[in-house]
Amino acid sequence: MALHPFFPALVAACLSLVAFPVPAQGPGGLSFEVVSIRPSAPDAQRWSYKEEPDRVTLTATASTLVANAYGKDLSNVVGGPGWIEADYYDVNASFTDATRVRLAALSRNERVNAILRMLQPVMEQRFGLKIHHELRQVPAYALLVNRTGPKFRRAPAAATQDEARLGDASYNGHLWTVRREPMSFLALQLSRVPEVGRVVVDQTGLAGEYTWNFDWSAKTHPDESVFTAITEQLGLKLEPTRTPVDFVVIDDIQRPSAN
């Protein structure tokens, strides 16, 4: 998923943007009822996401909104003018009754992913977004099991009380606490580490969901590379490879206007 507790991912003019209905449906037939978009205050939090039973509020750049809407990391969204990475917007979107009921039946991760995909028609209508996809071969790392074997365990069949209270994963600046995630999740998070600097592809062959702790950060462990830490702590390794990656290419995007 493009948005996750790990690594989450200035407007000069005072433009007032008002709420408006969004009749178009996102993927899966889910849709917002009313959406408000306005420029963030200069001193506002740079990125935020808050979900309630009947609505979602988030603050992000236009480039991040595009990435979230199409399930991509920022590095896989290319093109567009410079303001899409500099200007932040506050989005407040309410759910239709039918969408609210369907979202309530999903797990936390499924629900966040579904809500973010609902941004697709919003970006098309309010930002005039036009995109196309390009498959490009890029340098990558394969996430593999080291010869010593994995140093973590499979998650319990049923969610624990800690999971229900704290969620599937959390990050406090150096310690990754993962209670229930697949290896593809670890690969995604590693690809977002600047010291890795490449897409990471899960080739561990480990199916299912796992629990692990990974205590590393360039700030707190400057003398230890992430490559060493992943082997010593988790019994995994990263090896150079190449892989096809789907890029979202922005053909056109405009600043949203008042309605």
Backbone as CSV, one residue per row, in Angstrom:
resi,resn,N_x,N_y,N_z,CA_x,CA_y,CA_z,C_x,C_y,C_z
1,MET,0.829,-1.145,0.000,0.000,0.000,0.000,0.853,1.179,0.000
2,ALA,0.323,2.170,-0.764,1.153,3.325,-0.811,1.244,4.016,0.491
3,LEU,0.135,4.146,1.349,0.211,4.828,2.614,0.267,3.785,3.703
4,HIS,1.201,4.064,4.696,1.328,3.144,5.814,1.987,3.866,6.971
5,PRO,1.819,3.385,8.262,2.491,4.049,9.372,3.977,4.241,9.161
6,PHE,4.655,3.434,8.371,6.088,3.581,8.154,6.355,4.612,7.062
7,PHE,7.350,5.485,7.324,7.892,6.387,6.290,6.833,7.207,5.538
8,PRO,5.847,7.787,6.139,4.839,8.482,5.398,5.386,9.649,4.599
9,ALA,4.634,9.238,4.743,5.385,9.367,2.678,4.614,10.204,4.077
10,LEU,3.766,24.456,0.290,3.366,25.715,0.854,2.574,26.460,-0.196
11,VAL,1.496,26.772,0.207,0.644,27.457,-0.749,0.725,28.950,-0.490
12,ALA,1.174,29.753,-1.483,1.325,31.195,-1.307,-0.013,31.896,-1.386
13,ALA,-0.858,31.448,-2.301,-2.144,32.112,-2.481,-3.159,31.596,-1.481
14,CYS,-4.016,32.482,-1.006,-5.069,32.086,-0.065,-6.332,31.765,-0.862
15,LEU,-6.359,30.608,-1.465,-7.466,30.201,-2.321,-8.467,29.417,-1.492
16,SER,-9.698,29.800,-1.499,-10.731,29.118,-0.723,-11.409,28.085,-1.600
17,LEU,-11.326,26.822,-1.180,-11.941,25.737,-1.938,-13.083,25.158,-1.121
18,VAL,-14.240,24.979,-1.743,-15.430,24.575,-1.017,-15.770,23.122,-1.294
19,ALA,-16.665,22.575,-0.461,-17.073,21.186,-0.623,-17.917,21.022,-1.875
20,PHE,-17.822,19.840,-2.460,-18.627,19.561,-3.650,-18.905,18.071,-3.726
21,PRO,-20.021,17.672,-4.363,-20.340,16.253,-4.475,-19.441,15.554,-5.493
22,VAL,-19.150,14.283,-5.234,-18.339,13.485,-6.163,-19.163,12.279,-6.583
23,PRO,-19.903,12.358,-7.668,-20.762,11.245,-8.065,-20.005,10.055,-8.612
24,ALA,-18.803,10.297,-9.184,-18.057,9.193,-9.791,-17.592,8.208,-8.737
25,GLN,-17.596,6.945,-9.102,-17.170,5.899,-8.178,-15.703,5.575,-8.380
26,GLY,-15.053,5.192,-7.274,-13.698,4.707,-7.348,-13.705,3.214,-7.631
27,PRO,-12.516,2.587,-7.631,-12.438,1.136,-7.847,-13.300,0.381,-6.839
28,GLY,-13.955,-0.675,-7.313,-14.792,-1.488,-6.432,-16.155,-0.897,-6.166
29,GLY,-16.498,0.201,-6.834,-17.812,0.795,-6.647,-17.955,1.636,-5.402
30,LEU,-16.873,1.831,-4.621,-16.921,2.677,-3.432,-16.782,4.134,-3.850
31,SER,-17.414,5.045,-3.079,-17.342,6.450,-3.471,-17.502,7.366,-2.263
32,PHE,-16.977,8.574,-2.414,-17.215,9.638,-1.447,-18.546,10.302,-1.756
33,GLU,-19.137,10.900,-0.730,-20.375,11.655,-0.935,-20.062,13.126,-1.206
34,VAL,-19.269,13.749,-0.336,-18.872,15.145,-0.482,-17.392,15.260,-0.191
35,VAL,-16.675,16.060,-0.979,-15.237,16.241,-0.801,-14.916,17.727,-0.743
36,SER,-14.127,18.108,0.261,-13.619,19.465,0.377,-12.104,19.433,0.198
37,ILE,-11.573,20.320,-0.620,-10.125,20.420,-0.815,-9.728,21.887,-0.664
38,ARG,-8.737,22.165,0.179,-8.270,23.534,0.344,-6.767,23.523,0.605
39,PRO,-6.086,24.598,0.268,-4.648,24.673,0.547,-4.382,24.597,2.052
40,SER,-3.341,23.906,2.433,-2.965,23.817,3.839,-2.377,25.141,4.314
41,ALA,-2.522,25.414,5.591,-1.851,26.570,6.187,-0.349,26.353,6.134
42,PRO,0.431,27.427,5.980,1.893,27.270,5.873,2.528,26.519,7.031
43,ASP,1.932,26.636,8.248,2.518,25.980,9.414,1.817,24.669,9.763
44,ALA,1.002,24.157,8.855,0.262,22.921,9.125,1.194,21.716,9.092
45,GLN,0.733,20.628,9.705,1.483,19.376,9.648,1.655,18.964,8.195
46,ARG,2.852,18.515,7.847,3.154,18.282,6.437,2.454,17.067,5.860
47,TRP,2.176,16.077,6.643,1.463,14.897,6.146,0.629,14.346,7.276
48,SER,-0.620,14.026,7.005,-1.471,13.451,8.049,-2.591,12.647,7.408
49,TYR,-3.109,11.706,8.179,-4.235,10.871,7.737,-5.054,10.540,8.969
50,LYS,-6.333,10.874,8.941,-7.234,10.561,10.056,-8.530,10.005,9.502
51,GLU,-8.882,8.855,9.999,-10.073,8.161,9.508,-11.121,8.091,10.597
52,GLU,-12.361,8.414,10.247,-13.508,8.278,11.133,-14.548,7.398,10.444
53,PRO,-15.565,6.931,11.188,-16.544,6.024,10.562,-17.221,6.588,9.326
54,ASP,-17.432,7.913,9.284,-18.190,8.486,8.171,-17.359,9.354,7.238
55,ARG,-16.024,9.477,7.494,-15.227,10.370,6.665,-13.733,10.112,6.860
56,VAL,-12.943,10.731,5.992,-11.497,10.692,6.125,-10.970,12.104,5.897
57,THR,-9.955,12.507,6.655,-9.284,13.782,6.450,-7.800,13.496,6.294
58,LEU,-7.177,14.142,5.324,-5.747,13.944,5.123,-5.124,15.199,4.550
59,THR,-3.827,15.347,4.807,-3.034,16.451,4.291,-1.866,15.868,3.514
60,ALA,-1.691,16.329,2.276,-0.636,15.773,1.433,-0.409,16.686,0.241
61,THR,0.709,16.478,-0.444,0.945,17.160,-1.710,0.117,16.477,-2.798
62,ALA,-0.024,17.151,-3.931,-0.749,16.545,-5.042,-0.052,15.290,-5.533
63,SER,1.283,15.291,-5.532,2.006,14.103,-5.988,1.753,12.927,-5.059
64,THR,1.675,13.182,-3.754,1.367,12.113,-2.809,-0.062,11.621,-2.988
65,LEU,-0.993,12.526,-3.257,-2.372,12.120,-3.503,-2.461,11.219,-4.732
66,VAL,-1.713,11.556,-5.771,-1.696,10.703,-6.967,-1.131,9.328,-6.617
67,ALA,-0.006,9.313,-5.902,0.609,8.043,-5.524,-0.350,7.194,-4.702
68,ASN,-1.008,7.817,-3.719,-1.954,7.083,-2.882,-3.131,6.560,-3.693
69,ALA,-3.645,7.387,-4.598,-4.822,6.999,-5.374,-4.563,5.789,-6.255
70,TYR,-3.324,5.664,-6.740,-3.002,4.562,-7.657,-2.111,3.501,-7.014
71,GLY,-1.964,3.546,-5.687,-1.248,2.504,-4.967,0.225,2.446,-5.283
72,LYS,0.866,3.615,-5.465,2.275,3.663,-5.811,3.078,4.386,-4.733
73,ASP,4.384,4.103,-4.688,5.294,4.946,-3.939,5.551,6.205,-4.748
74,LEU,5.972,7.273,-4.071,6.234,8.530,-4.756,7.266,8.372,-5.871
75,SER,8.244,7.500,-5.648,9.289,7.317,-6.648,8.760,6.715,-7.942
76,ASN,7.540,6.147,-7.901,6.948,5.538,-9.089,5.897,6.423,-9.742
77,VAL,5.871,7.702,-9.337,5.030,8.708,-9.982,5.949,9.741,-10.602
78,VAL,5.876,9.937,-11.902,6.787,10.846,-12.593,5.997,11.827,-13.452
79,GLY,6.661,12.953,-13.775,6.032,13.975,-14.590,5.298,14.994,-13.744
80,GLY,4.741,16.000,-14.411,3.986,17.038,-13.727,4.851,18.225,-13.333
81,PRO,4.230,19.366,-13.059,4.965,20.574,-12.674,5.500,20.494,-11.253
82,GLY,6.404,21.412,-10.923,7.063,21.379,-9.619,6.150,21.595,-8.430
83,TRP,5.032,22.337,-8.621,4.168,22.642,-7.476,3.525,21.405,-6.874
84,ILE,3.415,20.308,-7.630,2.739,19.122,-7.091,3.533,18.489,-5.956
85,GLU,4.821,18.828,-5.842,5.639,18.306,-4.738,5.871,19.342,-3.652
86,ALA,5.411,20.575,-3.857,5.654,21.650,-2.894,4.388,22.113,-2.191
87,ASP,3.275,22.146,-2.892,2.024,22.652,-2.331,1.268,21.539,-1.615
88,TYR,0.835,21.819,-0.380,0.084,20.843,0.411,-1.400,21.208,0.433
89,TYR,-2.234,20.184,0.449,-3.680,20.367,0.455,-4.321,19.557,1.584
90,ASP,-5.385,20.142,2.158,-6.207,19.447,3.145,-7.427,18.876,2.438
91,VAL,-7.626,17.581,2.578,-8.754,16.900,1.944,-9.673,16.370,3.041
92,ASN,-10.940,16.727,2.964,-11.950,16.242,3.906,-13.064,15.617,3.081
93,ALA,-13.220,14.299,3.193,-14.160,13.583,2.333,-15.076,12.700,3.176
94,SER,-16.375,12.827,2.951,-17.348,11.982,3.658,-17.754,10.812,2.766
95,PHE,-18.135,9.706,3.400,-18.514,8.496,2.682,-20.024,8.463,2.432
96,THR,-20.431,7.849,1.331,-21.844,7.530,1.160,-22.212,6.454,2.187
97,ASP,-23.501,6.305,2.477,-23.937,5.311,3.460,-23.506,3.907,3.038
98,ALA,-23.682,3.596,1.750,-23.323,2.254,1.274,-21.823,2.010,1.412
99,THR,-21.024,3.015,1.116,-19.572,2.879,1.234,-19.167,2.714,2.691
100,ARG,-19.783,3.484,3.575,-19.456,3.389,5.004,-19.694,1.975,5.514
101,VAL,-20.801,1.353,5.136,-21.111,-0.006,5.584,-20.085,-0.990,5.054
102,ARG,-19.714,-0.855,3.787,-18.760,-1.786,3.190,-17.363,-1.615,3.789
103,LEU,-16.960,-0.381,4.064,-15.641,-0.141,4.653,-15.547,-0.727,6.058
104,ALA,-16.646,-0.663,6.803,-16.648,-1.149,8.186,-16.366,-2.646,8.266
105,ALA,-16.627,-3.375,7.196,-16.427,-4.826,7.198,-14.997,-5.223,6.832
106,LEU,-14.153,-4.256,6.456,-12.797,-4.558,6.018,-11.800,-4.476,7.167
107,SER,-10.655,-5.130,6.991,-9.570,-4.982,7.954,-8.987,-3.584,7.836
108,ARG,-8.148,-3.183,8.800,-7.556,-1.850,8.791,-6.799,-1.573,7.490
109,ASN,-5.905,-2.459,7.093,-5.117,-2.240,5.888,-5.988,-2.212,4.637
110,GLU,-6.954,-3.141,4.550,-7.852,-3.176,3.398,-8.672,-1.894,3.312
111,ARG,-9.091,-1.399,4.465,-9.923,-0.193,4.494,-9.129,1.031,4.030
112,VAL,-7.899,1.188,4.535,-7.071,2.330,4.131,-6.811,2.283,2.623
113,ASN,-6.452,1.103,2.117,-6.189,0.967,0.679,-7.428,1.326,-0.138
114,ALA,-8.587,0.847,0.299,-9.825,1.118,-0.438,-10.150,2.610,-0.439
115,ILE,-9.972,3.260,0.701,-10.255,4.699,0.796,-9.329,5.491,-0.111
116,LEU,-8.061,5.139,-0.124,-7.112,5.876,-0.956,-7.409,5.685,-2.440
117,ARG,-7.855,4.487,-2.850,-8.208,4.277,-4.255,-9.400,5.143,-4.664
118,MET,-10.246,5.486,-3.683,-11.395,6.342,-3.966,-10.979,7.760,-4.350
119,LEU,-9.707,8.089,-4.174,-9.211,9.401,-4.582,-9.067,9.529,-6.102
120,GLN,-9.107,8.425,-6.822,-8.887,8.501,-8.273,-9.857,9.452,-8.973
121,PRO,-11.185,9.291,-8.821,-12.083,10.247,-9.479,-11.957,11.666,-8.937
122,VAL,-11.569,11.807,-7.651,-11.358,13.136,-7.073,-10.218,13.842,-7.803
123,MET,-9.116,13.127,-8.009,-7.973,13.728,-8.690,-8.324,14.076,-10.135
124,GLU,-9.106,13.236,-10.769,-9.488,13.491,-12.160,-10.416,14.704,-12.264
125,GLN,-11.374,14.822,-11.317,-12.353,15.898,-11.388,-11.803,17.228,-10.878
126,ARG,-11.125,17.195,-9.750,-10.704,18.449,-9.133,-9.349,18.938,-9.619
127,PHE,-8.455,18.032,-9.942,-7.116,18.418,-10.389,-6.941,18.265,-11.905
128,GLY,-7.988,17.814,-12.585,-7.865,17.598,-14.027,-6.775,16.596,-14.373
129,LEU,-6.568,15.620,-13.513,-5.463,14.678,-13.670,-5.657,13.777,-14.880
130,LYS,-4.611,13.687,-15.685,-4.558,12.729,-16.787,-3.230,11.989,-16.683
131,ILE,-3.290,10.661,-16.740,-2.089,9.849,-16.565,-2.029,8.751,-17.616
132,HIS,-0.879,8.131,-17.724,-0.776,6.844,-18.396,0.248,6.013,-17.642
133,HIS,0.262,4.708,-17.887,1.161,3.789,-17.206,2.299,3.391,-18.140
134,GLU,3.490,3.249,-17.573,4.643,2.762,-18.322,5.354,1.688,-17.504
135,LEU,5.639,0.554,-18.128,6.391,-0.505,-17.480,7.873,-0.318,-17.814
136,ARG,8.692,-0.105,-16.774,10.107,0.176,-16.976,10.954,-0.830,-16.204
137,GLN,12.047,-1.285,-16.822,13.005,-2.137,-16.126,13.917,-1.241,-15.288
138,VAL,14.004,-1.518,-13.991,14.805,-0.676,-13.100,15.693,-1.541,-12.214
139,PRO,16.821,-0.979,-11.741,17.630,-1.689,-10.748,16.817,-1.927,-9.484
140,ALA,16.996,-3.080,-8.872,16.214,-3.444,-7.693,17.050,-4.334,-6.788
141,TYR,16.471,-4.678,-5.654,17.059,-5.684,-4.764,16.038,-6.802,-4.561
142,ALA,16.521,-8.021,-4.583,15.687,-9.170,-4.240,15.825,-9.446,-2.751
143,LEU,14.708,-9.548,-2.044,14.709,-9.925,-0.635,14.679,-11.441,-0.554
144,LEU,15.749,-12.024,-0.002,15.924,-13.467,0.038,16.174,-13.940,1.463
145,VAL,15.953,-15.228,1.696,16.295,-15.836,2.981,17.787,-16.148,2.989
146,ASN,18.495,-15.724,4.030,19.923,-16.016,4.173,20.113,-17.496,4.505
147,ARG,21.340,-17.972,4.370,21.606,-19.400,4.593,21.293,-19.827,6.028
148,THR,21.294,-18.885,6.990,20.988,-19.217,8.385,19.497,-19.430,8.616
149,GLY,18.673,-19.004,7.661,17.223,-19.132,7.819,16.625,-17.918,8.508
150,PRO,15.315,-17.718,8.398,14.656,-16.552,9.000,14.729,-16.572,10.520
151,LYS,14.883,-15.388,11.107,14.973,-15.252,12.559,13.715,-14.582,13.113
152,PHE,12.567,-15.014,12.655,11.292,-14.486,13.138,10.257,-15.591,13.000
153,ARG,9.072,-15.359,13.530,8.068,-16.430,13.580,6.795,-16.020,12.840
154,ARG,6.033,-17.019,12.501,4.740,-16.777,11.848,3.779,-16.143,12.856
155,ALA,2.930,-15.252,12.397,1.948,-14.612,13.264,0.899,-15.629,13.711
156,PRO,0.345,-15.461,14.913,-0.704,-16.376,15.372,-1.890,-16.380,14.418
157,ALA,-2.622,-17.485,14.421,-3.769,-17.612,13.517,-4.817,-16.543,13.780
158,ALA,-5.017,-16.200,15.047,-5.997,-15.182,15.423,-5.269,-13.941,15.930
159,ALA,-5.851,-12.774,15.687,-5.249,-11.523,16.139,-5.207,-11.474,17.661
160,THR,-4.103,-10.973,18.193,-3.966,-10.821,19.640,-4.624,-9.521,20.088
161,GLN,-4.725,-9.333,21.402,-5.280,-8.089,21.923,-4.406,-6.899,21.550
162,ASP,-3.088,-7.117,21.546,-2.171,-6.037,21.150,-2.417,-5.604,19.712
163,GLU,-2.641,-6.565,18.830,-2.929,-6.227,17.434,-4.193,-5.391,17.330
164,ALA,-5.229,-5.829,18.024,-6.491,-5.111,17.953,-6.346,-3.684,18.474
165,ARG,-5.499,-3.508,19.483,-5.337,-2.190,20.098,-4.326,-1.324,19.353
166,LEU,-3.218,-1.918,18.903,-2.110,-1.151,18.345,-2.008,-1.212,16.831
167,GLY,-2.692,-2.159,16.204,-2.600,-2.297,14.758,-1.564,-3.325,14.355
168,ASP,-1.451,-3.549,13.043,-0.578,-4.604,12.531,0.898,-4.251,12.614
169,ALA,1.229,-2.943,12.570,2.635,-2.538,12.564,2.767,-1.111,13.061
170,SER,3.946,-0.783,13.612,4.209,0.583,14.060,5.705,0.858,13.953
171,TYR,6.053,2.135,13.987,7.441,2.563,13.793,7.699,3.755,14.694
172,ASN,8.766,3.707,15.502,9.002,4.798,16.442,10.270,5.593,16.149
173,GLY,10.797,5.490,14.937,12.001,6.229,14.587,13.205,5.343,14.378
174,HIS,13.227,4.193,15.027,14.304,3.225,14.781,13.824,1.786,14.940
175,LEU,12.761,1.571,15.693,12.271,0.209,15.929,11.005,-0.041,15.123
176,TRP,11.093,-1.033,14.226,9.918,-1.476,13.484,9.293,-2.617,14.283
177,THR,8.085,-2.424,14.753,7.367,-3.461,15.487,6.240,-3.969,14.600
178,VAL,6.389,-5.169,14.106,5.426,-5.734,13.159,4.754,-6.931,13.816
179,ARG,3.457,-6.858,13.950,2.707,-7.922,14.615,2.074,-8.901,13.645
180,ARG,1.742,-8.432,12.424,1.078,-9.320,11.469,1.169,-8.714,10.075
181,GLU,2.193,-9.116,9.301,2.352,-8.619,7.934,3.057,-9.683,7.093
182,PRO,2.810,-9.701,5.787,3.522,-10.621,4.887,4.901,-10.081,4.543
183,MET,5.716,-10.909,3.903,7.052,-10.491,3.497,7.007,-9.371,2.447
184,SER,5.928,-9.312,1.674,5.800,-8.229,0.694,5.744,-6.866,1.387
185,PHE,5.205,-6.842,2.601,5.180,-5.605,3.378,6.592,-5.176,3.745
186,LEU,7.411,-6.127,4.200,8.799,-5.807,4.541,9.548,-5.306,3.312
187,ALA,9.340,-5.961,2.177,10.005,-5.526,0.945,9.614,-4.095,0.600
188,LEU,8.331,-3.761,0.739,7.872,-2.410,0.437,8.515,-1.392,1.362
189,GLN,8.558,-1.702,2.658,9.135,-0.745,3.608,10.637,-0.561,3.378
190,LEU,11.334,-1.635,3.056,12.765,-1.514,2.772,13.015,-0.659,1.535
191,SER,12.125,-0.745,0.548,12.301,0.053,-0.660,12.146,1.536,-0.378
192,ARG,11.541,1.890,0.762,11.351,3.286,1.136,12.498,3.818,1.997
193,VAL,13.446,2.961,2.348,14.608,3.391,3.139,15.612,4.059,2.204
194,PRO,15.968,5.323,2.453,16.886,6.020,1.541,18.193,5.281,1.312
195,GLU,18.710,4.606,2.345,19.978,3.895,2.208,19.868,2.691,1.268
196,VAL,18.675,2.182,1.088,18.471,1.095,0.130,18.392,1.676,-1.282
197,GLY,17.537,2.656,-1.468,17.521,3.425,-2.699,17.020,2.713,-3.939
198,ARG,16.411,1.549,-3.794,15.879,0.813,-4.939,14.587,0.116,-4.549
199,VAL,13.842,-0.286,-5.561,12.698,-1.157,-5.321,13.198,-2.479,-4.747
200,VAL,12.494,-2.995,-3.746,12.819,-4.295,-3.164,11.691,-5.269,-3.507
201,VAL,12.055,-6.418,-4.056,11.088,-7.421,-4.494,11.171,-8.633,-3.570
202,ASP,10.040,-9.048,-3.041,10.013,-10.218,-2.155,10.241,-11.500,-2.951
203,GLN,11.350,-12.151,-2.704,11.639,-13.453,-3.300,12.034,-14.452,-2.214
204,THR,11.490,-14.253,-1.003,11.806,-15.150,0.114,11.123,-16.503,-0.030
205,GLY,9.982,-16.541,-0.710,9.206,-17.774,-0.778,8.446,-18.059,0.506
206,LEU,8.421,-17.096,1.432,7.726,-17.269,2.708,6.296,-16.758,2.573
207,ALA,5.347,-17.668,2.554,3.942,-17.297,2.419,3.339,-17.012,3.789
208,GLY,2.218,-16.322,3.804,1.523,-16.046,5.046,2.007,-14.774,5.717
209,GLU,1.602,-14.584,6.970,1.918,-13.372,7.723,2.842,-13.705,8.899
210,TYR,3.691,-12.740,9.243,4.735,-12.972,10.237,4.799,-11.825,11.230
211,THR,5.501,-12.067,12.333,5.728,-11.045,13.347,7.224,-10.901,13.566
212,TRP,7.693,-9.657,13.638,9.128,-9.432,13.845,9.378,-8.025,14.368
213,ASN,10.564,-7.816,14.940,11.071,-6.510,15.320,12.355,-6.262,14.538
214,PHE,12.505,-5.042,14.067,13.711,-4.670,13.331,14.175,-3.327,13.880
215,ASP,15.291,-3.324,14.583,15.781,-2.130,15.270,16.916,-1.525,14.472
216,TRP,16.553,-0.573,13.600,17.584,0.066,12.783,17.091,1.391,12.240
217,SER,17.995,2.344,12.161,17.760,3.626,11.499,19.116,4.251,11.242
218,ALA,19.241,4.963,10.132,20.508,5.617,9.807,20.879,6.645,10.872
219,LYS,19.883,7.211,11.557,20.156,8.216,12.580,20.638,7.594,13.886
220,THR,20.054,6.450,14.242,20.412,5.828,15.522,21.507,4.776,15.382
221,HIS,21.720,4.270,14.159,22.753,3.260,13.930,23.624,3.679,12.732
222,PRO,24.325,4.814,12.839,25.066,5.329,11.679,26.221,4.447,11.233
223,ASP,26.722,3.585,12.112,27.868,2.740,11.764,27.459,1.365,11.252
224,GLU,26.163,1.118,11.156,25.673,-0.188,10.705,24.805,0.003,9.467
225,SER,25.086,-0.714,8.419,24.278,-0.588,7.212,22.977,-1.363,7.371
226,VAL,21.953,-0.936,6.640,20.681,-1.642,6.677,20.846,-3.053,6.116
227,PHE,21.786,-3.234,5.190,22.020,-4.551,4.593,22.549,-5.534,5.647
228,THR,23.451,-5.053,6.497,23.971,-5.897,7.579,22.894,-6.179,8.613
229,ALA,22.147,-5.133,8.975,21.124,-5.280,10.008,20.043,-6.264,9.605
230,ILE,19.629,-6.239,8.342,18.553,-7.133,7.903,18.999,-8.595,7.967
231,THR,20.295,-8.833,7.746,20.812,-10.199,7.821,20.975,-10.641,9.263
232,GLU,21.592,-9.793,10.093,21.868,-10.170,11.473,20.597,-10.290,12.304
233,GLN,19.632,-9.416,12.076,18.434,-9.410,12.911,17.314,-10.304,12.397
234,LEU,17.158,-10.403,11.067,16.023,-11.128,10.509,16.396,-12.375,9.723
235,GLY,17.697,-12.581,9.485,18.096,-13.758,8.728,17.723,-13.677,7.262
236,LEU,17.648,-12.447,6.744,17.335,-12.215,5.340,18.498,-11.489,4.682
237,LYS,18.442,-11.294,3.385,19.489,-10.561,2.688,18.922,-9.882,1.454
238,LEU,19.638,-8.863,0.995,19.256,-8.129,-0.208,20.332,-8.322,-1.265
239,GLU,19.911,-8.791,-2.435,20.854,-9.010,-3.532,20.409,-8.211,-4.752
240,PRO,21.357,-7.566,-5.456,21.009,-6.745,-6.619,20.335,-7.575,-7.714
241,THR,19.363,-6.964,-8.375,18.670,-7.581,-9.500,18.045,-6.470,-10.336
242,ARG,17.283,-6.812,-11.322,16.487,-5.857,-12.077,15.059,-6.385,-12.144
243,THR,14.093,-5.461,-12.208,12.697,-5.887,-12.210,11.850,-4.884,-12.981
244,PRO,10.781,-5.335,-13.622,9.857,-4.393,-14.259,8.988,-3.706,-13.208
245,VAL,8.843,-2.404,-13.316,8.044,-1.619,-12.372,7.053,-0.769,-13.144
246,ASP,5.817,-0.766,-12.687,4.770,0.053,-13.307,4.866,1.480,-12.777
247,PHE,5.101,2.451,-13.663,5.159,3.864,-13.310,3.870,4.555,-13.739
248,VAL,3.391,5.444,-12.881,2.308,6.349,-13.247,2.946,7.625,-13.776
249,VAL,2.657,7.949,-15.028,3.215,9.140,-15.670,2.113,10.192,-15.758
250,ILE,2.367,11.362,-15.157,1.385,12.448,-15.176,1.480,13.193,-16.502
251,ASP,0.402,13.160,-17.286,0.336,13.880,-18.556,-0.170,15.303,-18.364
252,ASP,-1.089,15.482,-17.415,-1.633,16.826,-17.155,-2.189,16.857,-15.749
253,ILE,-2.003,17.989,-15.052,-2.571,18.202,-13.729,-2.633,19.703,-13.503
254,GLN,-3.727,20.170,-12.896,-3.927,21.595,-12.629,-4.222,21.795,-11.153
255,ARG,-3.883,22.975,-10.640,-4.289,23.301,-9.279,-5.818,23.295,-9.191
256,PRO,-6.360,22.730,-8.122,-7.823,22.683,-8.018,-8.395,24.095,-7.827
257,SER,-9.573,24.325,-8.390,-10.229,25.622,-8.268,-11.508,25.493,-7.445
258,ALA,-11.981,26.639,-6.958,-13.202,26.639,-6.139,-14.404,26.255,-6.982
259,ASN,-15.378,25.625,-6.322,-16.618,25.239,-7.015,-17.817,25.887,-6.317
